[in-house]
Amino acid sequence: MRFEKNVGLVLEGGGMRCVFTSGVLDYFMDHDIEFSYAVSVSAGACNGLSYMSHQRGRAKLSNIDMLEKYKYIGLKYVWSQRSIFDRNFMYDTMTHEILPFDFDACFSNPCLFEMVTTNARTGKACYLSEDHVPVRLIDIVKASSCLPFVSSIVHVDGIPMLDGGIVDSIPVERAIKTGHDFNVVVLTRNRGYRASDKDFRIPKIIYSEYPRLRMVLSHMNEYYNRQLEMIERMEDEGKVLVIRPQLPIVVDRLESDVVKLTSLYHEGYAEAGRVMSEFLKKRKVEEHKD
């Protein structure tokens, strides 16, 4: 089933919570659910690429099985690679050797796939795509997943960039601006969740070269909570179809517990099936009335 051209797919980030998204996207692939446009952030972009290349199960393997075997998250990488993640393993060894990414299949997919980054100079969101050059594609997803404070800045096209979730965690407004007035939104938090941490002013000693970046970092939770409120309002108005965990989840952004991760993956798969079944039934009823 390919959705109409005015329907977009929006993938939130969330670190290891995005194994929920892996389950959702595997359900989509199992049932041939496709879109003409998708926009994704951070770990959502990582998972979304395997959806773009039609490599069913690859995101689960990379997020759960490979994490258990290779332990690619840890403070030791901050000293060796200036990142909380083993970037060499994630974006080189795993991508090209252990779980080869099918660049040809990804680039031949007619879906326009955008990934959100944050421009460190301007503090604004950038929406980037690539359908020809493998190295640039990897640079974009690496930048989109570049967590502030614990990962060094990534340059794309000579521009310093970090995680897109800093300024646009749930890019549904971007999807609307590109002509998609109805969107399927995959979230990694339950309805009603709000970030409880208080924003604080980032000291000038941090990211001293990028004052606009410091400014947006000082309002991250405010931006995120505002987007969550907007999504819930749009959901109530029937403008988006949301697939999300139903209960508060116990998986942290940097979770390494394989049991928890596997459970969340299966929850994503099941929730996608439930939501899509209800949506299609409702649509058939409406079509019958017409």
N, C-alpha and C positions, 0 to 999 in steps of 0.2 A: 504494500500500500504506500503510494507516494502522496503526501499531503499537497494541497493546493499551493500555488506559488506565493500566496499571501500569508502562509503559515510558516513561522520560524521556530527554531529550536534554540533555547537558551540554557547554557550549562554553567551553574555556579561553581566556584572553587571550594576549598575547604580542606586541603591537604589530604590526609588519609581517610577523612570522612567521605571522600569521593569514590571509595569502593562501592558506596551506594549507587553512584552514577554509573559505575562499571556494570552493575547488575541491570540497571535500567537500559543501558545501551545494548547489552547482550540480548535482552528481551526484544528490543527493536530489531536487531539483526536476525534473530530467530523468526520474527514475524514480518520481515521485509518492510519495516516501517522506515520511510525515508523522507527527507526534507530537501528543499531547494536552497535553504539558507540556514546556517547555524552560527552562533556567536558564543564564545566560551572564555572562561577565565581560569588561569592558574592550573591547579590539578584537574579542573574540568576540561581544560584544553588538552592536557596529556591524555586523558581518557577519550576525549572526543576524536583525537587523531586515529586511534585504533578503530573507532566507528567509521571514520572516513575511509580507511583502508580496507574495511570489511573483514578485519581480523578478529572474528568472534572469540572471546576468551583471552585475548592478548592482554587487555587491561587488567583483568583479574590475576593473570600469571605475574605480570610485572609488579603489581601492587601488593600481592599477598605471597605467592610462592617465592618470587625472587627476593623479596624483603626478608623472608624467613631464612633463606639460604645464604644471601650475600650481605645482609645487615648494612644496607647502603644509607642509613640515617644515623647520625651520631655526631657528637661534639668533636671527635677526632678529625673530622673532615674540615672543620672550621680552620684548623691550624694548617692542614695540608693543601686545602683547595679553597679556603675562604668561603665555605658554604656548609650548612648543616647537612647537606646531601652529598653523596659521592657522585658528583656530576660526571666524572670520567666514566664511571660504570653505567650510570643511567642513560646518558646521551651518546655514548660511544660504544662501549662493550656490549651492553644489552641491546641497544638499537641496531647495531650492525652485525653482531655475532650470536649472542645467546637467544634473543627473541627478535630476529630481523624484522624491521619495519618495512612494509611493502610500499615504498615511495611511489612506484608506478601506479598501483591501484588507488592510492590516495590522490595523486595528481589527475587521474582520469575520472575521478568522481565528479559529477556535474554540480554537486552541492557547493555553494560558496561558503567556505569555513573561515570565520574570522576569530582571531585570538586577541584578547585585550592586554595591553601593557600600560604602564605608567611612565610617561616621559619625565625623567628626573629633572630636566631643566625647566620645563613649563608647569609640571605638576598636573598635567592633563592626560586623559586617557587617549591611547592610540589603538586603532582597530586595524590589525594587520592580517594579511593573508598571503599565501605563497603556493603556487601550483606548478612550479618548474624546477626550482633549485633546492635540493635536499639540505644543504648547509644552512641556507637562510631559514628554511622551515624550522630546523632544530634550534637555531638562534632565537626565533620568535617564541617558541614554546618554552625555551629555557628562560627567556626574559619574563614571560607571562607568569612563570612559576617562581620567580626570584623573590623570595621572602625578604622583606626589609629587616635590617639589623643583623640577620644571621646568614646572609648570602651577599657576595660581592655583586656589584652592578654588572649587567650584561649589556653590551653594545649591539644594536641592530641598525644597520645602515649608518653607522657612525654616531648614533644617538644613544646616550646612556638611558637604560630602562630597567624598571623593576616590576614586581607583581601588579597585574592589572586590578586586583582586588582592592588595592589601596584607594582607588577613586571610583571604581565601577564593578562592584562585586557581583551584581545581577544585571547584566546589560540588556534588559528588556526594552529600555528606551532606545537603545541603539538599533535593536531589531525593528522597532516601530518606524524609526527614521529611515530605515532602508526599505520600507514598503511592506512590512509584515505586521498587519494590524491585529493578528491573532497569533499567540505563541504558546508552545509547549515549554514549560519552565521546569527544569530539574534542580531542586534545592537539596541541600545537605543538612538542613535543620527542620525540626517540626514546626507546624503553624503555631504562632504565638511566641516563638523564641525571639529574644532581643539580646544583643550584646550588653552585658552588665558592667563590663570594665569601663571606667571613666577615661575619656580622652585626656591627654596631658600635653603641654607644650614641649616640643622636642628641643633639647638644648642645642645651641649653635655649634657645639663641638662635634655633633653628629651630622653627617652629610653637610659639612660646612660650605661646600661648593654649590649646594643646591637649596637655596632658601625656599623656593616654591614647593619643593618636595617635602621639606620639613613642615611647611604649613599644612599640606594635605594629610600628612601623617598624623598631625595633631588633631585631626577631625575624622579619623577612620571609622570609629564606632558610630559616630553621628551619621555619617554617610550611609553606613550599612543598615542601621536601624530605620532610617528614612526609606531605604529601598524595600526593606521587608514590609513596612507599612503599606507602601505603594502596591506591592505584589498582592498582599491580602485584599486590598481594596479592589484591585483589578480582577482578582479571582471571584470575589463576591458579585462583581458586575458582569461576569462571564466573558471577560476579555482575554483571559489566559487559562490554560489548563496546567495545573501544578502537580508534579509528582515529587513527593517529599516523604521523609520518615514520619510515621504517625506519632511516635513517642520520642521524648528526649533521648538522644543517643549517648552511648557510653564510650564512643571512640574519639580520641583526641586528634588534633591536627597532625601530630607526629607519632601516632599510635603504632606499636609494634606487636601487639597481642594478636596472633594469627586467628585465634578462635573468635575474638570480637570482630575482626575484619571480615572473616568468612561469613559470619552471621549477618553483618550489615550488607554484604554483597547479595546474599540471598533475599534479604528484605527488599533491596532495590529491585531485584528481578520480579518478586511477587507483587510489589506495589505498582510497578509499571503495568503488569498484567491486569491488576484490579482496576486501576484508573483508566487504562485504555479501553477495557471491556465496557465499563460504564459509559464512557464517552461515545463509543461507537453505537451502543444501544440507544442512547439518547438521540444521536444524530439520525439514526434510522427512523425513530419515531417522528422526529421533526420533518424528515423528508416525506414520510407517509402522509402526514397532515397536509403538506403542501400539494 
